[in-house]
């Protein structure tokens, strides 16, 4: 089985990003170098070189707001059960792998909590259901 070099990446997990090692594989006399990246998405979680998951949190919060906007615009006749199913299926993905990227900075925690606050305001606006 051949190794696909285009899919292989190198990321350094350290406070100092000055490490300049170049990794390569020799194939039929030709050296192919691995690409160095600052962020890497693995199993649905985006990791950066300092293991600070701000990029992942930002991506998930924006996706949750986007999905809430779609629900608000496209589903005009919602009852409690329908909203609950939509919320659980489409918005709660923000909690996926929370034990890995759990926010520890106050700004990150507030960003995740604002999604829940938006849901409570949305449910208040509809007046047909309460928060689950």
N, C-alpha and C positions, 0 to 999 in steps of 0.2 A: 504494500500500500504506500503510495507516494504522499508526501507531506505537501499541502497546499500553502506555499509561502505567502501568498497574497492575503490569506486569512489569519496568519500568525502575527501577533503584535507583542511588543515589549512595553511594560509599564513598570516604573520604579516606585516603590512605596517607601518614601523617606522624607524627612523634613528638608534635606538638602537635595536639590534636583540637579546638582552639578556632576552627577555620575555620567560618564561618557563612554561606557562600555558598548561595543557594537557586537551583537550576536549574529552569527551567520550559519548557514548550512551549505556544505559543498555538495553539489549535484553534478555528476559527470564532468568534473574538473572546473565547474563554474561556481563561484561563491555568491550566494544570495543572502542579502542582509534582511533582518527583521525590521519592520517599521516601529519606531518609538512613538508612543502616544501618551498624552497626559490623562485621559479618561478612558475607561473601558467598561462596557456594559456586559455583565455576566449574570445569567439567570434572572434577567429582568431588573437588576439593580446596577445603577451606574456608580462606579468607583473612580475616584481620582487619585492622584499620586500621593496626597496627604491623608487619604482615608477620611476626608471631610465630604460628606454626602450632600452638600448644598445643591449641586447640579441635579442630583436625583430628586431631592425634595422640591426644587423649583419646577422640574418637569412634571412631577406627579400632581402638584397643586394646580398648575395650569391646565392639565388634562382634566382634573376634577371640575374646575370652573367651566371648562368648555362643555363637558357632558351635562352639567347642571343647566347651562344655557340652552342646550339642545332640548332637554326635558321641558324647560320653561316655555320655549317657543313652540314646540311641536305637540305637546300633550296638554290640550286645553281642559279636558274633562277628566280630572284625576280624582280618585278616591284614595283613602288611606292605604288600602291593600296594593293598589296599582303603583302608587308612589313608593311604597316600601319595597316592592319587588324591583322597580327601576333603580332606586337608590342602592339597594344591596348588590345588584348585578353590575351597575355601571359606575358608581361613584366610590364605593368602598374599596376599590382596587388600590387606593392610596395607602392602605394598610398592609399591602403585600410585602412580605419579608421585613416587617417592622423591627424584628429583633436584630437584623443586620445593620440597618441604616437609621435606627432610632435617633431622633434629633436630640441633641444635648445643649444646643445654643438656644437662647431665649427667642431670637428672631425666627429660627427654624420652627420651634414649637408653636409660636404664634401664627406662622404661616399655615401650618397644618390645622390648627384650631379654627382659623378663619373660615375654612371650608365648612366645618360643622356649623359655625355661626350663620353662614350664608344659607345653609339648609334650613335652619330654624326660622330665618326671616322668610324664606321661600314658603315654608309650610304655613307661616302666619298670614302671608299674602293670599294664599288659596282658601284659608279658613274652612277647609273640608277635612283636614286631618291634623294630627299632632305629630310631633317628633317621635320617631320610633325608639 
